[in-house]
Amino acid sequence: SQPAAAAVFSREDQSGDLQGRGSAELLRFVTAYRTGLEAVADVTPYAALLEGAADADGDLRFFAFIDTWVGNESGWDGLYMDNETGVCSPQRRSYGNGWSLSLDLVLWPPAARAARPRASVVLGSGYFGGKYDAGVVELREGKLQAGGGAASWLELGAPGDVLAGDTPGALAAPPRVIRCGRGKSEAERAALLGYASRSFRNLELKEWESAEEKDAKREDLRSSMLQTLVWPYMRQVEVLKVREEELLVVARYNPGEMYVRPGVPVYMSPGSVLTDTLLEADLWWNLSYPFVPVGEVAEVGNGTMTLKMQHPCLPSNATNQLPGLLVPMSPGVRAQAEALIDGAMAHGNASAEAGADVALEEALLLEPIEGWSRWHEALDAPAGEGAQHSKSREDPAELRPSPVLARVEGALDAAPPGNGSAANSTVCVVTQRRQGLLFARQFDLPALQADDRMLLQLAVTGHGWASTTLSCGEFCHAVYRISLNNVSVANVTQWRDDCKENPIDGSRQRGTWFSPRNGWCPGTVEPGVYFDATRWARAGANDLRFDVVVWSGLAGGYVDYTDFGGFALSDRASFVVGMAAFVYDGDAVGAVRSRGAAETAAERALLEGCSRPEALKPPSEVERRRRLGGEPPEAPGAPQGGPRGGGAFDIEARAPWYLYNETAEGPPGAADGATVVRIFDQGLVQASSRVLHAAVPRSLLTPGWSRAALHLRLSAPPGGLKFDH
């Protein structure tokens, strides 16, 4: 298929309709934890777009987006457990209520020699069209049917979307067809065991970690995998009576759904209790109480059970009947789950010892050699009858890779094993993309003169980490490889290890604001990096390719990315890409050179070749040992730069934070007679209004303006509401 065409805006073509050609991202910003943000950012490079992208009514349509999920009543009613006494007390924790967003477009008056580009090319449009899930592995259910000695796989969705879909990236291998007799959930369980095996294997291979570190991580991994495996088979019971002195709870359950017997463990509902947890030497976090038994069933009869608890955190009127108490649907659930997880650990450890690759190029799906029958027996024990699988612990299950019935090579035409024995059976198809390519673009440039310069601008932020491989894209060290017209132009890193220097520091923020991240820090604007790509550009048709590789400590280098973890744990690693090309004529370049100093990132790239030269020098090796939250700073952040002499408004002097204080400094550009165009005025951003819209008549833009900037203010919502945090 042909790469998508890019939207081109130029002086020569002022009739463009941005709605018909997608969206352009002017500025990426990231909210702070529980506090506001005020900043300025140069958008002069988008001059041609701002003057040429009006709709049929002559309006420029602006959008602002914050990925928030809170509203007026957002919060958490739960318990705080004293980690020494085990006593719980009610706690109301607010998640905040949203943001108030204001945005002005500041336009400086005409100048004799303005540094404005004559063409703007939108290559990646940020959140509105430029968000890419990376290395996706997908699982789909269908039917394998045999006929005339051949088999075909029929999917409920659109024909062929096993191989197509909207996620770019080369297939790591032809899609696999495996049995999943009880539906997709069975294959999802096999994927979880495969991911667990891979994780245990990788842990064993980390020679730079101590035995104590490995033991702790091994237990954490085992616990999290166990919780994921058994969670669908837990039920919350209805508390009827509590005898605090004896630590006894009487509860009601549904005998038609659950088979319960004495000795079955009891758990707290995840998220209902928080307690202080030591993660590292001196790093304490307030986290959900771990998924470990907090009691057991003592007596059962007539739809009620008596629970013997281990600590005084008991449901009562004073605690709003929290914590919720969970009991497995049948006695064998935990024992079977432990056997499966321990089997995955044994499989991974054996693979590490043997030096095997464990099919590292493919998502690993594991199933018990004896099949899933014992698991289903443990779940389906009939109510009121003895269960066969009620032991507190079983030997590790012996696991094997799920057998492959066929491979999809274009159309599925391979006969299933056993001469069609799988005909009309339920199967699952595993489709896996190994991410190199994120996207490709074709675009036309106007004729380039000898003194013209073309800059590429790139702003990428990575998102997703809790369950993804390598904690991508937020905490993985990615390198973006840009090719233009089949020539490698640049390898770019957007990694930020300076978050701890943010002037919006720990006196105002909370959480891990200081942690290094891929492309952003909490409480920042992210204008990205500009660099000169003139030598590779050409008049007329151009082809751009944008690839990503991610650092792997085990591989000892940068590798194409496959999200094995996200596949198993229902998460996605994503990269939000804002990218544009700008063509400057000789007069604009001369205007910057005549000043001898750059006042914006684009001007610095025109003078020096790149606005941030370090961004074009990815490290050859990434530090393997990294503190979970990063090292918190011992002193406040570095002071912020400001305007420099002669009334000039030097935006680049404010890099890399670009913070502004209108109260202390006055309106931006006021000293130079700049025009202010109000776009958003205290717009309320909440879960129900995550996107703000504004139509601004193009006639409000000062004719011939020389420079443009955005002045962003994020404050608390009105009416006593609080910041989202």
Order of alpha helices (4+ residues) and beta strands (2+ residues): beta-beta-beta-beta-alpha-beta-beta-beta-beta-beta-beta-beta-beta-beta-beta-alpha-alpha-beta-beta-beta-beta-beta-beta-beta-beta-beta-alpha-beta-alpha-beta-beta-alpha-beta-beta-beta-beta-beta-beta-beta-beta-beta-beta-beta-alpha-beta-alpha-alpha-alpha-beta-beta-beta
